[in-house]
Amino acid sequence: MAYLEEVERNGEKYYYAARNFRLGAGFRKIRTYFGKVKPSEEEFKRAGKEIDAIALSEGLIEQE
């Protein structure tokens, strides 16, 4: 499940859709950049699906 990540740099807020995957003793984070504007619910869901597709292609998750 992806989550919305808000990062502040130089007084500006930037938004990402992010998801963490466990790899043995470590983690792998995949993020999608939205920019300075908070994404709509539809944009966020679409980004979550894109993250899942990337994770599937990299073998981080199995196809359901």
HUQUI-V212771 format. One line per field, one symbol per residue. burial: # if it has 16 or more other ideal C-beta (glycine too) atoms within 10 Angstrom, else .. A space follows every 10 residues. Layout:
burial = ???
This chain:
burial = .#........ ....#####. .........# .#.#....#. ...#..##.. ##..#....# ....
